[in-house]
Amino acid sequence: MRHYPGWREDDRWPRSMHFRRRRLLRRFGCLFAIMAIFTLLGVGALVAWLAGSFQGNARLLPSILLSGCGIVLVLLAVLAGAISLAFRRYGTPLAEIMAGADAVADGDLSVRISETGAPDFVRMAQSFNRMTRELQRADQQRRNLTADVAHELRTPLQIIQGNLEGVLDGVYQPDEDHIKATLDETRSLARLVDDLQTLSLAEAGQLPLRKEKVDVTELLSDVVTSFSSQAEALGINLRLETHGDPTALFITADPGRLDQVLGNLVHNALQHTPQGGTITLQAEPVQAGVRLQVTDTGEGIPAGDLPFIFDRFWRGDRSRARAGGASSGLGLAICKQLVQAHGGRIEAESQVGNGTTFTIELREDTGG
């Protein structure tokens, strides 16, 4: 058996493997014994019949008996070789797969099996290893999510608890400032809960979508209007561009969810675009759909971070940093799930110091 990093000879996995091999070996041995007995009986019956047929010629009887013995030995040798080959080719891979399945059933998702043996067993082993990798990744994501949610909840809860205890102890006065600070933190908690619910429903494919014919130009105009005051206060130019035939800029989708996606992207861009910068919302028709882009002239995202920007609560992602506790850290993860719920795709391109572009493509045949 192939050994894997972190597995010792006395680990449960090798013991299970050897137990399975021994049990299969006993079964193959029983099969060999049964086949050998039937072979001996068959050859014995054949020799007896030949001996009876040549009773009149006693000189041929020793030759018949010797030939029968030779045939028995040859058949037993061929049979033993066939059983041994079958065990190596099928028994050992099957034992490893069975032991691996036992290990997974016991909660060990790090188990991997060697991809050897007959072609069918190789494909089975590849599927098994792919399954355990996905299970291990999903389990790790679940663990990370639990830890990240606890981390995100801790800060606002500590602030709320500290403010209330301060008021009760007479350290703080129950004035408007302290009440407003506490209320802001409760709103942060509510946003986090809402975002988690949206994300979990989208990942499970259970997010309800109220689809209708959407004028993309009007949708982008509404987003620009919603963020124009904030952009003006930050000294950022927020503009809208459309290309191609305006009558082709329609898509069947949930306008509220698309507005949420674009709002998250624009909010994210505002956080990371300096004063005097520009954020551009673009739309153009593509084959059987539309392409939307949100481009900023901000600080950009390092190339090493790009593969992870749509992961929830990813710590190294500066584009997901909390700004005064206002962000739940789930914005881009929600964007990805909402776009995929419409049958579309979203991707990002960025260079440090040269800004970032988020591109969304929605197809009418999948979005409707």
C-alpha positions in Angstrom: 0.0 0.0 0.0 1.2 3.5 -0.7 2.0 5.6 2.3 0.7 9.2 2.7 2.1 12.2 4.6 1.1 12.1 8.2 0.1 8.5 8.2 2.0 6.1 10.4 2.3 2.3 10.2 0.2 2.0 13.4 -2.6 4.3 12.2 -6.1 3.0 11.9 -6.1 3.3 8.2 -3.2 0.8 7.5 -4.7 -1.7 10.1 -8.1 -1.5 8.4 -6.4 -2.0 5.0 -4.5 -5.1 6.2 -7.7 -6.5 7.9 -9.6 -6.1 4.6 -6.9 -7.7 2.6 -6.7 -10.7 4.9 -10.5 -11.2 4.8 -10.5 -10.9 1.0 -7.5 -13.3 0.9 -9.4 -15.8 2.9 -12.4 -15.5 0.6 -10.2 -15.9 -2.5 -8.6 -18.9 -0.8 -12.0 -20.5 -0.2 -12.9 -19.9 -3.8 -9.6 -21.5 -4.9 -10.2 -24.5 -2.7 -13.7 -25.0 -4.0 -12.5 -24.7 -7.6 -9.6 -27.0 -6.9 -12.0 -29.7 -5.4 -14.3 -29.5 -8.4 -11.2 -29.7 -10.7 -9.9 -32.8 -8.9 -13.3 -34.4 -9.0 -13.7 -33.7 -12.7 -10.2 -34.9 -13.6 -10.7 -38.0 -11.4 -13.9 -38.8 -13.1 -12.3 -38.4 -16.5 -9.4 -40.7 -15.5 -11.8 -43.2 -14.1 -13.7 -43.2 -17.3 -10.6 -43.6 -19.4 -9.3 -46.4 -17.2 -12.6 -48.2 -17.6 -12.5 -47.7 -21.4 -9.0 -49.2 -21.7 -9.4 -52.1 -19.3 -8.5 -54.5 -22.1 -5.1 -52.8 -22.6 -3.4 -52.8 -19.2 -0.2 -51.3 -20.6 -2.0 -47.9 -21.3 -3.4 -47.6 -17.7 -0.1 -46.2 -16.1 0.1 -43.7 -18.9 -3.5 -42.6 -18.4 -3.0 -42.2 -14.7 0.3 -40.2 -15.1 -1.4 -38.0 -17.7 -4.4 -37.5 -15.4 -2.0 -36.5 -12.6 -0.2 -34.1 -14.9 -3.4 -32.5 -16.1 -4.4 -32.1 -12.4 -1.1 -30.4 -11.5 -1.3 -28.1 -14.6 -4.9 -27.1 -14.0 -4.1 -26.4 -10.3 -1.1 -24.3 -11.2 -3.1 -22.3 -13.8 -6.0 -22.0 -11.3 -3.7 -20.8 -8.6 -2.0 -18.3 -10.9 -5.4 -17.0 -12.1 -6.6 -16.6 -8.5 -3.4 -14.8 -7.4 -3.6 -12.4 -10.4 -7.2 -11.7 -9.7 -6.5 -11.0 -6.1 -3.7 -8.6 -6.9 -5.7 -6.9 -9.7 -9.1 -6.8 -8.0 -8.8 -7.9 -4.4 -6.2 -5.4 -3.2 -7.8 -2.3 -4.8 -11.2 -3.4 -3.5 -9.8 -3.9 0.0 -8.3 -0.4 -0.1 -11.5 1.1 -1.3 -13.5 -0.6 1.4 -11.0 0.4 4.1 -11.1 4.0 2.7 -14.9 4.0 2.9 -14.7 2.8 6.5 -12.3 5.6 7.3 -14.6 8.2 5.7 -17.6 6.8 7.6 -15.6 7.2 10.8 -15.0 10.9 10.0 -11.5 10.7 8.5 -11.8 12.9 5.4 -8.1 13.1 4.8 -7.9 9.5 3.5 -6.8 8.9 -0.1 -6.5 5.6 -1.9 -3.9 4.6 -4.5 -5.1 4.7 -8.1 -3.9 1.3 -9.2 -5.4 -1.9 -10.5 -7.8 -2.6 -13.2 -9.1 0.4 -15.2 -12.5 0.3 -13.6 -10.8 0.3 -10.1 -8.6 3.2 -11.2 -11.6 5.3 -12.2 -13.4 4.3 -9.0 -10.3 5.3 -6.9 -10.1 8.7 -8.8 -13.8 9.3 -8.0 -13.3 8.3 -4.4 -10.3 10.6 -4.0 -12.2 13.5 -5.7 -15.1 12.9 -3.4 -13.0 13.0 -0.3 -11.2 16.1 -1.4 -14.5 17.9 -1.9 -15.8 16.6 1.4 -12.7 17.8 3.2 -12.9 21.2 1.5 -16.5 21.6 2.4 -15.8 20.5 6.0 -13.0 23.0 6.2 -15.2 25.8 4.8 -17.9 24.9 7.4 -15.3 25.1 10.2 -13.9 28.4 8.8 -17.5 29.8 8.5 -18.2 29.0 12.2 -15.0 30.6 13.3 -15.5 33.7 11.1 -19.1 34.2 12.2 -18.0 34.0 15.8 -15.3 36.6 15.1 -17.6 38.9 13.3 -20.2 38.7 16.0 -17.8 39.3 18.8 -16.9 42.9 18.1 -20.4 44.4 17.9 -21.6 42.3 20.8 -18.7 43.5 23.0 -19.5 47.1 22.1 -23.2 46.6 22.9 -22.4 44.9 26.1 -19.8 47.5 27.1 -22.2 50.4 26.4 -25.1 48.9 28.3 -22.9 47.9 31.3 -21.4 51.4 31.3 -24.9 52.9 31.4 -26.0 50.6 34.2 -22.8 51.3 36.2 -23.2 55.0 35.8 -20.0 55.3 33.8 -21.9 56.5 30.7 -25.0 58.6 30.6 -27.9 57.2 28.6 -27.7 60.1 26.2 -28.3 60.1 22.4 -24.7 59.4 21.5 -24.4 56.1 23.5 -27.8 55.0 22.5 -27.0 55.7 18.8 -23.7 53.8 19.0 -25.5 50.8 20.5 -28.2 51.0 17.9 -25.6 51.1 15.1 -24.0 47.9 16.4 -27.4 46.2 16.5 -27.9 47.2 12.8 -24.5 45.7 12.0 -25.6 42.5 13.6 -28.9 42.5 11.6 -27.0 43.1 8.4 -24.6 40.2 9.2 -27.6 37.9 9.9 -29.4 39.0 6.7 -26.2 38.5 4.6 -25.6 35.0 6.0 -29.2 34.0 5.3 -29.0 35.3 1.7 -25.7 33.5 1.2 -26.9 30.2 2.7 -30.1 30.2 0.6 -28.1 31.1 -2.6 -25.5 28.4 -2.0 -28.3 25.8 -1.4 -30.1 26.9 -4.6 -33.2 27.9 -2.6 -33.0 31.7 -3.0 -36.3 32.9 -4.4 -35.9 35.0 -7.6 -38.7 37.3 -8.8 -37.8 37.5 -12.4 -39.1 40.0 -14.9 -38.0 41.9 -17.9 -35.3 44.3 -16.7 -34.1 47.5 -18.5 -30.4 47.3 -17.7 -29.9 51.0 -18.5 -32.6 52.0 -16.0 -31.2 49.6 -13.4 -27.7 51.2 -13.7 -29.2 54.7 -13.6 -30.9 53.8 -10.3 -27.7 52.6 -8.8 -25.8 55.7 -9.9 -28.6 57.9 -8.3 -28.4 55.9 -5.1 -24.7 56.4 -4.6 -24.3 59.8 -6.2 -24.5 61.8 -2.9 -21.9 59.5 -1.2 -19.6 59.6 -4.2 -19.8 63.4 -4.3 -19.1 63.7 -0.6 -15.9 61.6 -1.2 -14.9 63.6 -4.2 -15.3 60.6 -6.6 -16.7 60.8 -10.1 -19.5 58.2 -10.5 -20.6 57.8 -14.1 -22.6 55.6 -16.4 -21.8 54.3 -19.9 -23.8 52.2 -22.3 -22.7 50.7 -25.6 -24.5 49.1 -28.5 -28.2 49.0 -29.3 -30.2 50.3 -26.2 -33.1 48.0 -27.2 -30.8 45.0 -26.7 -30.0 46.0 -23.1 -32.8 43.9 -21.5 -32.5 40.8 -19.5 -35.0 38.5 -17.6 -33.8 38.7 -14.0 -34.7 39.7 -10.5 -34.1 43.5 -10.5 -33.9 43.6 -6.7 -31.1 41.0 -6.6 -29.2 42.6 -9.5 -29.5 46.0 -7.7 -28.0 44.3 -4.6 -25.1 42.9 -6.6 -24.3 46.3 -8.3 -24.8 48.1 -5.0 -22.2 45.9 -3.3 -19.7 46.4 -6.1 -20.1 50.2 -6.1 -20.0 50.4 -2.3 -16.8 48.3 -2.4 -15.3 50.6 -5.1 -16.1 53.7 -3.1 -14.2 52.3 -0.1 -11.0 51.8 -2.2 -11.1 54.7 -4.7 -9.2 57.8 -3.6 -10.5 61.4 -3.9 -10.5 62.5 -7.5 -10.9 59.0 -8.8 -13.6 57.6 -11.0 -16.1 54.7 -10.8 -17.7 53.7 -14.1 -20.7 51.5 -14.6 -20.9 50.1 -18.1 -23.4 47.9 -20.0 -23.3 46.4 -23.4 -25.2 43.7 -25.2 -23.5 40.4 -25.9 -24.8 37.3 -27.7 -28.1 36.4 -26.1 -27.4 38.5 -23.0 -25.7 41.5 -21.5 -22.4 42.4 -20.0 -22.1 44.7 -17.0 -18.9 46.2 -15.6 -18.0 48.2 -12.5 -14.6 49.8 -13.0 -12.7 51.9 -10.5 -9.4 53.8 -10.4 -8.6 52.7 -6.9 -5.7 50.9 -5.2 -6.2 47.6 -7.0 -6.0 44.1 -5.7 -2.7 42.1 -5.7 -2.6 39.2 -8.2 -2.1 36.7 -5.4 -5.4 37.8 -3.8 -7.6 37.7 -6.8 -8.5 34.0 -6.6 -9.9 34.5 -3.1 -11.8 37.8 -3.3 -15.2 36.0 -3.6 -14.5 33.8 -0.5 -16.6 34.8 2.5 -14.7 36.4 5.4 -11.3 36.0 3.7 -8.9 37.8 6.0 -6.2 38.7 3.4 -8.6 40.4 1.2 -8.2 44.2 1.5 -11.2 44.8 -0.7 -13.4 43.1 2.0 -12.0 45.0 5.0 -14.5 46.4 7.5 -15.0 50.1 7.3 -16.1 51.3 10.7 -18.0 48.0 11.3 -20.3 48.7 8.3 -19.4 45.7 6.2 -20.3 42.1 7.1 -17.4 40.8 5.0 -19.8 38.9 2.8 -20.5 41.4 0.0 -18.5 39.8 -2.8 -19.4 36.3 -1.8 -23.1 37.3 -2.1 -22.5 39.0 -5.4 -21.0 35.7 -6.8 -23.9 33.6 -5.5 -26.6 36.0 -6.8 -25.0 36.1 -10.2 -24.7 32.3 -10.4 -28.3 32.0 -9.2 -29.2 33.9 -12.4 -27.1 31.5 -14.5 -24.4 34.1 -15.1 -20.8 34.5 -14.1 -18.8 37.2 -12.4 -15.0 37.8 -12.5 -12.5 40.4 -11.5 -9.4 41.9 -13.1 -7.1 44.2 -11.3 -3.6 45.6 -11.0 -2.1 47.2 -8.0 -2.3 51.0 -8.4 -4.4 50.7 -11.6 -7.9 49.9 -10.2 -10.2 47.0 -10.5 -12.9 45.9 -13.0 -15.7 43.5 -12.0 -17.4 41.9 -15.0 -20.8 40.3 -14.9 -22.3 38.4 -17.9 -25.9 37.4 -17.9 -27.4 35.2 -20.6 -31.1 35.5 -21.6 -31.4 31.8 -22.2 -30.1 31.0 -18.6 -31.3 34.0 -16.8 -34.9 33.5 -18.0 
